[in-house]
Amino acid sequence: MSLLFSPLTIRSVSLKNRIVVSPMCQYSAVDGFANDWHLVHLGSRATGGASLIIQEATSVSPEGRISAGDLGIWSDEHIHFLKRITDFIHQNGAVAGIQLAHAGRKASFDVPWRGSKQITPEDGGWETVAPSAIGFQEEHALPTTLDKAGIEKVKADFRAATIRTVAAGYKVIEIHAAHGYLFHQFLSPLSNLRTDEYGGSFENRSRLLLEVIDLIQEVWPEENPLFVRISATDWAEGGWSLEESIQLSLLLKDKGIDLIDCSSGGNVSTQKIPLFPGYQVQFAEAVKQEVGILTGAVGLITDAHQSEAILQEGKADLIFLARELLRDPYFPHHAAHELEDEIKWPDQYERAKPRRKVQS
């Protein structure tokens, strides 16, 4: 059997293979509520053979949404339909995960197919918050600097969202600390100019994320895994670096975090990213080797042999696929056939399963 289709157990959660559906915003919710689109989108990846389905960035507060179409978990009323989704995922042999998020200064944007422009409160958007009053781009409205009360609200929102996450049936939480969203904004010296205990030194810039983890762990079952997604580098001079990501990952490991999902960029518009297949795998490898923690690799990973090589070379433990799974929800089934692995298909699809030729 290939490593890609070998099982992995993290705490009490058993994954049947190493393919993870990376969180991908669908911009299709209304007032944070999931609907049939989310059920079909996430459910098809479960029937498609992935082991762990991580739901898109799900906001812990209305003001934390990237767009008005983001999913939310700031209300008990959100739980009912989310539970329908997690039940379907689990009934089809996969594990349901959720990415808890707050967009910070990168909130109040329009959906991509309408240009992804920031929307002002006057035009139906909302006021954004951040560690410092610095816009993501010059033309954006300045966010409100979070005061102590605002920081305490963020912390309380994540704790409350975790309680709802348990009620909705998720088995894995991924904390979104990447892509220029709120926690990343605190981590990076390019977006955090504070002079209090949440700014300046590496220790201070990391403080909010670590405090939120403590609060989540108070109400998250100990037997369930907890992941953190980071941007391993800002891809910009003077910004968050791989060295700091390794330093942070050591702290996260000590906190009991189970896996670091290693992405990059997204915090400054001046970033310069050298794109090539698997361009972010280097970060997963570095964190895994230097910290001794499970890592997930993501970023222009598009085929079975590439995925298998990453695992065989010890660069990561899980393969997070995003756009490839938008193109092909059944990539795991096709990859197994390509790697000559035998995996179970849904009973309803079994008659369409390709058969390997028997050597005479």
C-alpha positions, -999 to +999 in steps of 0.1 A: +000+000+000+011+035-007+017+060+021-010+082+006-035+056+014-021+044+047-041+052+078-031+077+105-045+081+140-043+114+158-055+112+193-088+093+191-095+102+154-085+076+128-080+089+092-083+062+065-057+079+043-035+110+042-057+131+018-073+162+035-098+186+020-083+219+026-107+247+038-120+265+008-144+295+011-176+291-009-190+325-003-225+310-004-239+315+032-266+339+043-261+354+077-236+327+084-260+299+078-250+268+059-273+255+032-276+228+005-246+241-014-224+234+016-239+200+022-233+189-014-199+205-017-185+190+015-205+158+012-192+150-023-157+152-010-166+126+016-181+103-010-150+111-031-127+093-007-109+120+013-102+111+049-107+145+066-130+172+053-121+206+068-149+231+064-141+265+051-131+294+073-160+297+096-163+329+114-166+332+152-183+366+149-202+385+123-174+411+120-149+383+115-163+373+082-142+378+050-175+384+032-212+384+038-212+349+022-190+333+048-202+305+071-205+314+107-207+297+141-214+327+163-250+316+170-266+284+184-290+287+155-261+278+131-257+244+147-287+226+132-277+226+095-240+221+104-249+190+123-266+177+091-233+182+072-211+165+098-235+136+101-234+130+063-196+132+063-193+107+091-219+083+075-197+082+045-164+072+061-147+106+064-140+128+094-156+163+097-133+192+106-138+229+108-116+259+104-124+285+130-115+320+118-116+358+122-106+379+092-095+410+111-087+438+087-093+415+057-131+414+065-160+431+048-151+421+012-173+413-017-173+378-032-147+369-058-171+368-087-180+404-080-144+416-078-135+410-041-136+447-034-138+459+002-173+471+011-177+501+034-203+502+061-221+528+040-225+503+012-236+474+034-203+463+048-190+466+084-162+481+104-131+459+106-107+454+135-070+447+136-040+448+160-031+482+145-048+507+123-031+496+090-051+487+059-042+457+038-040+480+008-037+518+006-072+522-008-088+502+021-105+518+050-083+518+081-094+491+106-102+499+142-073+490+166-085+464+190-085+476+226-084+453+256-122+449+255-120+440+218-093+415+224-113+399+252-143+397+229-122+378+203-111+354+229-146+348+242-159+344+206-134+316+199-143+298+231-180+300+225-176+289+189-157+258+201-186+249+223-209+251+193-184+231+172-187+202+197-225+204+195-224+204+157-204+171+156-170+182+143-140+160+153-111+182+143-106+220+147-081+239+127-074+274+140-068+298+111-036+318+119-025+323+083-032+342+051-032+376+067-063+371+089-065+383+125-040+360+142-015+363+114-019+401+116-009+399+153+020+376+145+036+397+118+056+429+126+044+443+092+008+445+105+013+447+143+028+480+155+014+477+191+034+487+221+014+468+247+017+431+257+003+421+223+030+438+202+067+443+197+085+411+207+079+377+192+065+366+226+040+395+226+029+390+190+023+353+197+003+360+229-032+363+215-030+330+195-017+311+225-043+326+248-071+316+224-057+281+223-059+278+261-095+289+260-104+264+232-087+236+251-109+243+281-140+232+262-127+211+233-126+173+241-091+162+249-095+131+226-101+153+196-072+168+175-064+205+173-046+219+143-032+253+135-028+267+100+001+292+097+016+313+070+052+302+073+065+334+057+051+367+047+072+366+015+082+402+023+112+419+038+109+425+075+079+403+078+070+370+096+096+344+087+102+307+086+125+310+116+097+326+136+073+299+123+095+272+137+098+291+170+060+294+172+055+257+162+077+247+192+053+267+215+023+252+198+037+217+203+042+224+240+006+236+241-006+202+228-013+212+192-013+180+171-005+193+136+008+224+118-008+231+085+019+250+066+008+276+041+023+310+034+017+346+025-015+367+024-006+393+049+007+421+028-001+432-008+036+436-015+044+399-011+064+383-039+057+345-041+078+323-064+051+298-075+059+263-086+044+229-080+046+221-043+062+255-035+050+254+001+061+218+009+095+232+020+078+248+050+060+216+061+093+198+058+112+224+079+086+225+107+084+187+108+121+182+110+129+211+134+100+207+157+091+171+156+054+176+150+030+164+124+026+187+095+003+192+065+016+201+031-005+224+008+001+245-024+000+234-060-002+197-052-021+182-080-014+145-086-011+112-069+027+106-075+036+141-063+016+135-031+031+101-025+066+115-030+061+142-004+051+115+021+078+090+011+105+117+015+093+125+050+083+161+042+048+160+056+023+137+072-009+148+055-016+162+020-040+191+020-056+195-014-077+226-024-082+235-060-075+201-073-105+189-053-126+216-068-117+203-102-121+167-092-140+158-060-132+122-066-094+127-069-088+101-040-105+074-060-086+082-091-053+085-072-058+051-056-062+035-090-031+053-103-011+041-073-025+006-076-042+007-042-075-009-034-099+013-015-136+012-008-159+032-030-194+041-019-217+012-025-238+033-048-208+039-070-191+005-068-203-006-102-183+022-118-150+014-100-122+006-124-106-028-120-069-035-121-058-059-147-047-093-133-013-104-145-014-138-161 
